[in-house]
């Protein structure tokens, strides 16, 4: 009497009340895990080219902002924070030669991600480096320093 009871218990463990077996549940879990792995792999392989494109665009914008700052102020900015915090002002003269000061609404660089201190961050999360003697801007992220 013990053997049939043991067999019934084992059968009830492997097969639940709704008729699904443990093997089916493992196969379904493996398939779900496989599809999640594929989706995650595609996400990771897609995100890096997007970050590289964003880095190229942001470096170009920062370098143009440095050039624009030099054109207006005849000197290089002391740091990249100056580009984010200072307003751009352009002098304009009319036909009679009178000079007017027109303030452009906004800063030299608008809406960049910054760290807690206020320095701009690249798309990989590293700080942009800046040389105030030469005006050179580059990324601090390893592998992208020469961009």
Backbone torsions as a table, in degrees:
resi	resn	phi	psi	omega
1	UNK	NA	-24.7	-179.7
2	UNK	-72.1	-38.1	-177.6
3	UNK	-63.9	-47.7	179.5
4	UNK	-64.4	-35.7	179.0
5	UNK	-65.3	-40.8	177.1
6	UNK	-63.2	-42.4	179.0
7	UNK	-64.2	-38.6	179.7
8	UNK	-68.0	-37.7	178.5
9	UNK	-66.8	-44.9	178.6
10	UNK	-62.8	-40.0	179.3
11	UNK	-66.4	-35.9	179.9
12	UNK	-72.5	-27.5	176.6
13	UNK	-71.4	-44.9	-177.7
14	UNK	-72.0	-37.6	-178.2
15	UNK	-115.1	119.8	-178.8
16	UNK	-83.2	-174.3	-173.8
17	UNK	-63.5	-29.9	-175.3
18	UNK	-89.7	-3.2	175.2
19	UNK	96.9	4.5	177.8
20	UNK	-89.2	139.4	-178.9
21	UNK	-92.7	163.4	176.9
22	UNK	-62.1	-37.3	179.0
23	UNK	-61.6	-42.6	178.4
24	UNK	-63.2	-41.3	179.2
25	UNK	-63.2	-40.0	178.5
26	UNK	-66.7	-40.9	178.7
27	UNK	-63.5	-44.1	179.1
28	UNK	-63.6	-43.3	178.4
29	UNK	-63.1	-39.1	178.6
30	UNK	-66.1	-41.2	178.6
31	UNK	-65.7	-43.3	177.7
32	UNK	-61.8	-43.6	177.4
33	UNK	-61.8	-40.2	178.6
34	UNK	-63.0	-45.2	-179.8
35	UNK	-67.8	-35.5	175.2
36	UNK	-65.0	-40.8	177.4
37	UNK	-61.3	-44.9	179.3
38	UNK	-62.4	-44.5	-180.0
39	UNK	-63.9	-42.3	179.6
40	UNK	-65.6	-40.5	178.6
41	UNK	-62.9	-42.6	178.1
42	UNK	-66.2	-37.8	178.1
43	UNK	-62.9	-46.9	-179.6
44	UNK	-63.8	-41.9	-178.9
45	UNK	-71.8	-20.4	178.9
46	UNK	-87.7	-32.1	-172.8
47	UNK	-70.6	-35.0	-176.7
48	UNK	-64.9	-47.0	176.6
49	UNK	-61.4	-33.3	177.8
50	UNK	-66.5	-42.9	178.2
51	UNK	-64.4	-38.5	179.1
52	UNK	-66.1	-39.6	176.9
53	UNK	-65.0	-43.3	177.7
54	UNK	-62.6	-38.4	178.0
55	UNK	-62.8	-43.9	178.8
56	UNK	-60.7	-44.5	-179.1
57	UNK	-66.3	-44.5	-178.2
58	UNK	-67.1	-39.7	176.8
59	UNK	-62.2	-41.9	178.0
60	UNK	-61.8	-44.1	179.1
61	UNK	-64.0	-42.6	179.3
62	UNK	-65.0	-41.7	179.8
63	UNK	-66.0	-39.1	176.1
64	UNK	-67.0	-37.3	177.8
65	UNK	-64.7	-38.9	176.2
66	UNK	-62.9	-44.6	178.5
67	UNK	-62.8	-41.3	178.1
68	UNK	-64.7	-40.1	177.2
69	UNK	-61.4	-43.1	179.8
70	UNK	-64.7	-41.0	179.9
71	UNK	-62.2	-37.9	-176.8
72	UNK	-85.1	-32.3	-172.7
73	UNK	-112.3	-5.0	-179.7
74	UNK	58.7	25.2	175.2
75	UNK	-156.9	160.3	177.2
76	UNK	-77.9	148.4	174.8
77	UNK	-67.0	151.6	-179.7
78	UNK	-71.5	-32.8	178.8
79	UNK	-154.1	170.7	177.3
80	UNK	-70.5	-20.4	175.3
81	UNK	-61.7	-32.4	178.2
82	UNK	-62.1	-36.3	179.7
83	UNK	-68.9	-29.4	-179.5
84	UNK	-84.6	-25.6	-171.9
85	UNK	-105.1	-29.2	-175.4
86	UNK	-88.2	144.8	176.7
87	UNK	-84.4	147.0	177.3
88	UNK	-89.4	133.2	178.6
89	UNK	-126.4	130.4	-177.3
90	UNK	-116.6	130.4	176.8
91	UNK	-86.8	135.0	180.0
92	UNK	-133.3	138.9	178.0
93	UNK	-114.7	148.6	179.2
94	UNK	-92.1	-167.6	-176.8
95	UNK	-63.3	-36.0	-178.3
96	UNK	-80.1	-5.1	178.5
97	UNK	91.9	1.0	177.3
98	UNK	-70.9	137.2	-179.7
99	UNK	-96.0	136.4	175.6
100	UNK	-119.8	145.0	177.4
101	UNK	-103.6	115.4	179.9
102	UNK	-106.7	126.4	179.4
103	UNK	-96.8	124.7	176.4
104	UNK	-78.0	132.4	-179.4
105	UNK	-72.5	117.4	178.5
106	UNK	120.5	174.0	-178.9
107	UNK	-97.8	178.7	177.4
108	UNK	-64.9	-35.8	177.3
109	UNK	-127.6	130.5	-179.7
110	UNK	-106.6	146.6	168.7
111	UNK	42.2	69.7	171.9
112	UNK	-112.6	151.6	175.0
113	UNK	-70.8	132.1	-178.4
114	UNK	-125.1	159.8	174.4
115	UNK	-83.8	-175.0	-176.2
116	UNK	-65.9	-24.5	-179.7
117	UNK	-83.9	-22.0	178.6
118	UNK	111.4	7.1	178.0
119	UNK	-87.2	142.4	-178.7
120	UNK	-68.4	145.6	179.6
121	UNK	-110.7	146.2	176.1
122	UNK	-81.2	171.1	-177.5
123	UNK	-61.8	-18.6	178.8
124	UNK	-89.3	-3.0	178.1
125	UNK	96.8	-2.0	177.5
126	UNK	-87.5	158.1	179.5
127	UNK	-79.2	144.1	171.7
128	UNK	-74.8	136.7	176.3
129	UNK	-94.9	151.7	-177.5
130	UNK	-145.4	133.4	175.8
131	UNK	-104.3	109.1	-176.8
132	UNK	-70.0	-12.4	178.3
133	UNK	-82.9	-33.9	-177.3
134	UNK	-111.5	-19.4	-177.4
135	UNK	83.1	10.9	-178.2
136	UNK	-76.6	135.5	178.2
137	UNK	-120.5	133.9	178.3
138	UNK	-151.8	166.4	-178.6
139	UNK	-85.8	148.0	176.5
140	UNK	-92.8	-3.2	179.7
141	UNK	-70.8	132.2	-177.9
142	UNK	-60.0	130.6	-179.5
143	UNK	96.3	-12.0	-178.5
144	UNK	-122.3	17.1	-177.0
145	UNK	-69.0	-27.6	-175.3
146	UNK	-91.6	0.3	-178.4
147	UNK	-71.8	NA	NA
